[in-house]
Amino acid sequence: MKKVLMVLMSLFVIGIIFSDALTVYVYDSLDWIKKGTVQKFEKMYGIDVNVVVLGDGGNVLARLKLEKNNPKADVVIGLDQSLSVLAIKEKLIIPYKPLNINKIKNMDLLYDKTYYLTPYDYGAIAIVYDPEKIKSIPESFEDLTKLNKKLIIQDPRTSSTGQAFLLWTIAVYKEQWKDFWKRLKPAILTVTPGWSEAFAKFESGEAPMMVSYATDGAYSYYYYNSTKYKAFIPKEGAYVQIEGAGIVKGTKHLELAKRFIEFLLFDDFQKEIPLNQWMFPVVNTELPEAFKYAIIPDKVVTVKPEEIDKNMEKWLEEWEEIMLQ
């Protein structure tokens, strides 16, 4: 009973101290957390959570950099391996090891061992296609280069999905990645700022293929009750994108920000990920039936974080040069 009273008193004190809103930056496809999910956190602590949607992951990082000397956010959600490296390098976030970190089912998902970022979901990048328009399914990256203006990709300078795709090709082709992109360029119909714009163009039929995720088959089954859209992973191997959340340096609500990071590992949050985020949760939770249509890769390729840290800016500049030629 004494422990219960102490917890209640602590929550009461926190509620008094943090009577104003906690501001959380997210990218656009995380908009769903505003509709019933963050309200659970608000109820726990008696405060408001202000969720600010900022385009794709690259846009979120850009906003944090812009506000570095006068931060407006307390928590950021949606930085993957590459964006996290840049956020840490720019000193935009601070380390914090959540009290419930052991809920993560596989510690290999903890891509940042310094705890600047806490993973909350993961999924393999894939090529999604409309089987009614693509009859001969490509098997490799080289097969993609033989297509003519059939692929929609995202800009790696603004999109976390686009940057993951670029890193995927670098993981496969190593020093020869630029030569591959020169061969791939004729197959690209358009480059969009983010995933949502790409999916809108894909769904409207502008192109029969796009860079997306290996869970898109699950999405198709859930919403269309069929495998209207399918995904494939080239035989060279898959690139797994892991997304994390961190505490913004300069937050005025440090303790509450810590509690929010821990909230992301709660079952109440994690169980919402599959059918909203269309990624895999990082804790053990029952997956919906539709996820039997998600592709689980046999082979995974990756780029070391130190290589990303050292070369990302140069890689983006080189990619831009190729696309402008």
N, C-alpha and C positions, 0 to 999 in steps of 0.2 A: 504493500500500500504506500509506503514511504517513497519507493522508487517511482510509482505512478504519479504521486503528487509532485515530485521533483521534475519529472518530464513535463507535466502540465504547467508548472510554474515557468519552466524554461521556454515553453512555447508561448506563454503569455508575455514574457519579457521580450522575446524575439518579435512578437506581433506589435508590441509598442515601439520598439526601436525601428522596425522596418515598416512603418505605416504607409510610406509612399510606394510607388510601383517598382518592381524589378523589371529591367529592360533586357529583352532577349533578342538578339539578331539571328535570323534564319534565312535560308534561301527559299525561293518561291514554292517548290514542291513540298516544303515542310509547313505550308500554310494550315494544314489540317490540324495541327496541335492547338490552334486557337478555338477549335470547335468541340469542346468537351474534355480535352486532355489537360491543358494547363489549369483549368478550373479546379481540378482535383488538388493541385499544388496550392492554389489560392485558398481553398477551403482549409487545407492543413495549417497554413500560417496566417490566415486572415489578412492577406495582402493582395494587391492587383499585380498581374504579370502583363507587361506591355510587350507583345510579340511584334517585331518589326520585320517585314518581309522585304528582301533586297535582291531580287533577281536570282542569279546563280551564285555558286560558292565563290567564284572569283570576284563578284560584285560585293559580297560580304567582306572578303578580305580587303578589298579596295576601300570600303567605308571605314574599316578599323584603322587602316593606315592614315586615312584622311583625318580621323579624329584622334590620332595617337596622343597628341598633347592636351586634348580636352575630351576624354572618352565619354560617350553618351550611353554605351551599353554596359551591362554587367556580365552577361553570359553570351557566348557565341556558339551556335550549333551548326554543324555542317562542313567542317574542315576535314578533308581527307588527308592521306599521307603527304602528298606534295604540298598542298596549301598549308598544312600544319608546320612543315619545315620552314616555310616562308614567314608564318605568323610568329614562330619562336625566334627566328633570326631577327625579325623586326622588333622583338620585345613587345608584342601586342597583347600577350597573354601571360598568365602566371601559373606555376605548377600547383597542383593539388591532387593528392591521392584520396579518392573517395573512401569513406568508411566501409562501404559495401562492394569494394572492388572485386572481392572474391566471388561475387555472383556471376562474373563473366565466365562463360563455359569453357573457353579455350584461351589461355593466356598468350597464344600466338597472335590473337587479335589485338593485344595491347601493343600497338606499333610504336607508341612513344613511351619508352621505359622511364622517362623522367617525369611523367604524369602531368605534362602541360595539357594534354588532350586525353579525354576518356572516351573510348569507343562506345557507340550505341547501336550501330548497325553495320552490315557489310554485304557485299554482293559482287559477283563477277561482271565485268564489262563484256558485252556481246554485240553481235550484229543482228538486228531484228529485221525481219523481212515479211512481205505479204506473199504467201505461197501461191496466190492466184496470179501474181505478176512475175514471180521469180520461179521458173520451172526447174532450172538447173542450179542446185544449191552450191555455192562456193565451199570449198573445203579448206582453203588456205588463204593467207594474206595475199599471196601472188594471184590467186583467182580473183580477188577483189579488183586488182589493177586492170583486169580484162573487161570490166564493165564500163559502160559509157554513160556518165551523168545519172547514175542510179542511186548514189549514196548521199545521205545527209549527215554531216558531222557537226560537232559543236566547236566553237573557238576556244582553244586551250588557254588563251590569254584572259578569258572572262568566265569560262565554264569549268567546273570541277570534272564533269564527265568528259569534256573535250581534252582536258589536261591528262586525265587518266588514259584516254585513248592514245594520246601522243606518247606517254610513258610506256604503254603497252607495246607500241611499235619499236620503241628504243630498247625495251627489254628483249624483244625478239631479234632485232637486226643489229643491235650494238652500234658500232662505228659506221655501219652502212645504212642507218635509218634514213638519212637525207635522200639517198638514192631511191629508197623505197617510196618516200613521199612524192618524189618527182614522177614515179611510175603510177602512183595512186591518184594524183591530181586530176587526170582526165575522167576518173570514175566519180568524182565529187560533183554533185549538182549545186549544192549551196552549203555555206558555213553559217550556223546560227549562233547568237550570243549565248544561248543556254539550252538545256534539255527540253524545257516546256515548249519553246519555239520550234525546236526540231520535231517534237512529237506532233505538234499541231499540223505542220507541213506534211509529215509522214501520214497521219491519219486522214488528211484531206486528199491524199493521193498524188502529191507533187512528185514524190519519188518512192520506189518500192522498198528501200532499205534505209536504215539509220543506225547510228551508234547509240546503243542503249544498254540494257542489262539482261542478264541471263534469267531473270525472273519474269520477263515480259510474257512468256507463255502462260504463266500463272495468272497474270493480269488479263490476258485474252480469254482464258477459260472462265474466270470469275465474272467478267463483265459481258461477254458475248456467248457464254456457255459453249464455247468451241475454241479450237486453236486457230482463230482467225489470223493472228500474228504468231510467227514462230521466231525462235532465236537460234543462232549457231555460234560456236566458238571455234575459230580456226585451229587447225591441228597443231600449230606451233605452241599452243598453250594459252591459258587464261590469265588475265590480270585482275586480281581481286582488289576492289576499292573498299577501304575501311573508313567510315566516317566517325568523327569525334566531336566532342564539345569541350569548351574550356572557359575559364574565368578571365574576363577582360582586365588587363592591367589598369589600375586606377579606379576600379569599381568602388562605389561608396556603400555597397551592400555585400561585403565579403562573406560573412557567415551565411547569409541567405543564398548567395551564389553557390556556395559549397553544397548547401542542401538541395539546390536545384540540379546540380551535377549528379548527385546521388539519386534524385528522383528519376532521372533518365534510365537508371538501372532497375527501378521498381517494376514489378510485374504489370502494374497498371499502365505504365508507359510502353514497356517492351511488347506486350501482347497486341498493341495497336500498330506496330511497325509493319508486319507483313501485308495487310490489306490497305494500308494508307501510304506507306513509304515504298512498298514493293521491294523490300530488302529483307535480309535475314536478321532477326534479333540476336544480340550478343549473349543473352542469358537463355537458359533452357526453358522454353515455353512451347506449348502445343501449336504446331503450324496448321493453318487451314487446309482443307482438301485441295484447293487450287494449287498449292505449292508442290504437288506431285508433278506438275508440268514445268517447274523451274529446273534449269540445268545446273547440275552440280559438277564442276569441272574435274577431270581426272589429272590434268597437268596444270601447274601454275608457274608463271614467270613473274619476275619482279625486278625493281630497280632499287638499289640500296639507298637509304635515306641520305647518307653522306654524299652520294653521287648527285642526288636531287638538289641538295643544298649547294653543292659546288657548281652545278651546271645548268640549273633550271632557267635562269635568266638568259643564258647564251642559247639554250635549246629553243626557247620561245622566239628569240630574235632570228635564229636560223630558219625556224618553221615559217615565220612571217615573210622572210626573203623568198622562200620557195613559193609560197602562195601568191606573192605579188608579181612573180616573174611572168 
